[in-house]
Amino acid sequence: MRAYQLPKGGAGIDALTKVDRPNPKPGHRQVLVKVAACSLNFRDLGIVRGTYRVSVPENIVPLSDGAGEVVEVGSGVRRVKVGDKVAGCFFQRWPGGEAPADAHATALGGGIDGMLAEYVVLEEDGVVKVPAHLSIEEGATLPCAGVTVWHAMMEHAKLVGGQSVLLQGTGGVSIFGLQFAHALGIQAIITSSSDDKLAKANKLGASHTINYKTTPDWEKAAMEFTGGRGVDCVVEVGGAGTLARSFGAIRVGGKIGMIGNLSGPATELNPGLIMGRRANIQGISVGSTQMFEAMNRAIAANAIKPVIDKVFGFDEAPAAYKHMASGAHFGKIVIRVA
C-alpha cells in the first residue's frame, strides 16, 4: 500500500517520504479501514517542524485525522461492520471517562502510526461512524479539531443556549466552535487579522467579529459586546500574547479551554489573573470516543457541514502542509487518499 513516512520529527515538510508498506491485518477487536481522506491540524505542522511538545518515533506515518470504509474486522468486533464509513479517533484507547495517563502513547500520527496511508488498522473503540449526511472528506475533518473544541465548549465549559464563547482565529478548531455555537444558540465572538475571514465567519453565524490587528485590545471589545459581563468561555489557541487578554474577556467565574500555543508558550501568566476572575482554566487535549459520538449526534441533528478550505491529492501531501504553513486557509485542509 502507499503511505507517507516522516523520517524524523523536525526534519521539515520536504522530508515527508512516500513509501510502499505491506497491507496491515486487524487483530482481536481491531478493524481494517481503507482510508479515503485525511485532514491536517496545526499539530501535524508542529511535528514536521519539531516544535510539537511530544517527540514522535522515527518513520512515523503522519496525521491524526482520517476517514474511510471498514473492509475487514478482527475477532470480537461488535461496534462496527464491514462497509461502515468511519473516522478514526485521535486517541485509540480513550473510550470514555477520565483520560488514561498514557493516552498520548495511542495518539494517531504521534504515539503510533497515523492516517496518511491507504489502509490502517484501528481499535474497535477507536473508530466512530461518520454522520450519514457528510461526505467521507467532511468526515475526515472531525477527529482532532472538532472533538477538541467540543470538549472545551460542551464538556468543560458546559455551555448552553444564551451563553457566550470567544474563539481565537479562523482555523479548524475555531470554525467548528463557531458552527457548534450557532447551531446550539450560543453567542460566538471570533477574532482574526483578516477582514475577509471575519466576513466569512459572519456568514457562518458569528454574533460579533474582532480584527485583532486594528483592535489590539480585543478583550475590551469582547467585554463591550457582552454588556460589561464578559464571555462565559474562551477557547484559547494562541498562548503568548493572548492568554492574559483571555482573562480580560471572561466573566467572573468564567472558563478558559487551553488548547494550543500557536503564538508560543504563555510565559506571562500571572496567577493573580486567575484569582481576580475566579477563573477556571483547563488544558484540553482532544477527547474520548464518547465525546466524539456525542459531537456527531449534534452534527447530525443540526445538519452541520464542516468547512473545507481546499482538497489536495495524495501525491500533493507536502503542498497541503505548505498551504497550512502559509496561514491562508479558512477551515480544514483535506488530502484525498482514495
Buried (B, 14 or more C-beta within 10 A) or exposed (E): BBBBBBEBBBBEBEBBEEEEBEEBEBEEBBBBBBBBBBBBBBBBBBBBBEBBEEEBEEEBBBBBBBBBBBBBBBEEBEBBEEEBBBBBBBBBBBBBEEBBEEBBBBBBBBBBBBBBBBBBBBBBBBBBBBBEEBBBBBBBBBBBBBBBBBBBBBBBBEBEEEBBBBBBBBBBBBBBBBBBBBBBEBBBBBBBEBEEBBEBBBEBBBBBBBBBEEBEEBBBBBBEBBEEEBBBBBBBBBBBEBBBBBBBBBBEEBBBBBBBBBBEEBEEBEEEBBEEBEBBBBEBBBBBBBBBBBBBEBBBEEEBBBBBBBBBEBEBBBBBBBBBBEEEBBBBBBBBBE
